[in-house]
Amino acid sequence: QVQLVDSGGGLVQAGGSLRLSCAGSGRNFGNWNMAWFRQAPGKEREFVAIRDANGPTNYTESVKGRFTISTSGDTFQPTVVLQMNSLKSEDTAVYYCNIAGWLTDRTGRRNYWGKGTLVAVSS
């Protein structure tokens, strides 16, 4: 059974830091994209950061220079970390880990999500 377990959320004051972590298990994730999304109350889920299959990282404009995505582990048990610094009240959201990629035979694509971890930033 494939699982993405995300953790590390909490309540923090504006200007503070949090480190989110996501542990994948249950299959060979191969050289897949690993990302974080977030969903604020009353809003659509939005992209935050990604480390794509080829290694480069990309961030939504509002978090550039404050958030850093990194990955470790192996293709069977990858870990995706989002280091969040200089947090702002507008960063308040449920954060979701995402790992997605093509099957090795290219017959389909898989897209897995964690259950989310709440980040609340008080101003």
For each residue, the residues with C-beta under 8 A, 3 or more apart:
1: 26
2: 24 25 26 27 112
3: 23 24 25 26
4: 22 23 24 97 98 99 112 113 114 115
5: 22 23 25 114 115
6: 20 21 22 95 96 97 114 115 116 117
7: 20 21 22 117
8: 18 19 20 21 117
9: 18 20 94 95 117 118 119 120
10: 18 118 119 120
11: 120 121 122
12: 16 17 18 87 119 120 121 122
13: 16 121 122
14: 87 88 89 121 122 123
15: 86 87
16: 12 13 87 121
17: 12 83 84 85 86 87
18: 8 9 10 12 84 87 119
19: 8 81 82 83 84
20: 6 7 8 9 36 81 82 84 95 97 117 119
21: 6 7 8 79 80 81 82
22: 4 5 6 7 34 36 79 80 81 97 99 114
23: 3 4 5 73 77 78 79
24: 2 3 4 29 73 77 78 79 80 97 99 112
25: 2 3 5 76 77
26: 1 2 3
27: 2 76
28: 75 76
29: 24 32 75 76 78 99 101
30: 75 101 104
31: 53 75 101
32: 29 53 99 100 101 102
33: 50 51 52 53 98 99 100 101
34: 22 50 51 69 71 78 80 97 98 99
35: 47 48 49 50 51 69 80 97 98 99 100
36: 20 22 48 49 50 69 80 82 95 96 97 98
37: 45 46 47 48 95 96 98
38: 45 46 48 91 93 94 95 96 119
39: 43 44 45 46 93 94 96 116
40: 43 90 92 93
41: 92 93
42:
43: 39 40 46 93
44: 39
45: 37 38 39 96
46: 37 38 39 43 60
47: 35 37 50 60
48: 35 36 37 38 59 60 63 67 82 95
49: 35 36 57 58 59 60 63 67 68 69 82
50: 33 34 35 36 47 57 58 59 69
51: 33 34 35 55 56 57 69 70 71 80
52: 33 55 56 57 58
53: 31 32 33 101
54:
55: 51 52
56: 51 52
57: 49 50 51 52 68 69
58: 49 50 52
59: 48 49 50 63 64 67 69
60: 46 47 48 49 63 64
61: 64
62: 90
63: 48 49 59 60 66 67 84 91
64: 59 60 61 67
65:
66: 63 84 85 86 87
67: 48 49 59 63 64 82 83 84 85
68: 49 57 82 83 85
69: 34 35 36 49 50 51 57 59 80 81 82 83
70: 51 80 81 83
71: 34 51 78 79 80 81
72: 78 79 81
73: 23 24 77 78 79
74: 77 78
75: 28 29 30 31 78
76: 25 27 28 29
77: 23 24 25 73 74
78: 23 24 29 34 71 72 73 74 75 99
79: 21 22 23 24 71 72 73
80: 21 22 24 34 35 36 51 69 70 71 97 99
81: 19 20 21 22 69 70 71 72
82: 19 20 21 36 48 49 67 68 69 95
83: 17 19 67 68 69 70
84: 17 18 19 20 63 66 67 87 91 119
85: 17 66 67 68
86: 15 17 66
87: 12 14 15 16 17 18 66 84 91 119 121
88: 14 91 121
89: 14 92 121 122 123
90: 40 62 121
91: 38 63 84 87 88 119 121
92: 40 41 89 119 120 121
93: 38 39 40 41 43 118 119
94: 9 38 39 116 117 118 119
95: 6 9 20 36 37 38 48 82 116 117 118 119
96: 6 36 37 38 39 45 113 114 115 116
97: 4 6 20 22 24 34 35 36 80 113 114
98: 4 33 34 35 36 37 111 112 113 114
99: 4 22 24 29 32 33 34 35 78 80 112
100: 32 33 35 109 110 111 112
101: 29 30 31 32 33 53 109 110
102: 32 106 108 109 110
103: 106 107 108 109 110
104: 30
105:
106: 102 103
107: 103
108: 102 103
109: 100 101 102 103
110: 100 101 102 103
111: 98 100
112: 2 4 24 98 99 100
113: 4 96 97 98
114: 4 5 6 22 96 97 98 117
115: 4 5 6 96
116: 6 39 94 95 96
117: 6 7 8 9 20 94 95 114
118: 9 10 93 94 95
119: 9 10 12 18 20 38 84 87 91 92 93 94 95
120: 9 10 11 12 92
121: 11 12 13 14 16 87 88 89 90 91 92
122: 11 12 13 14 89
123: 14 89
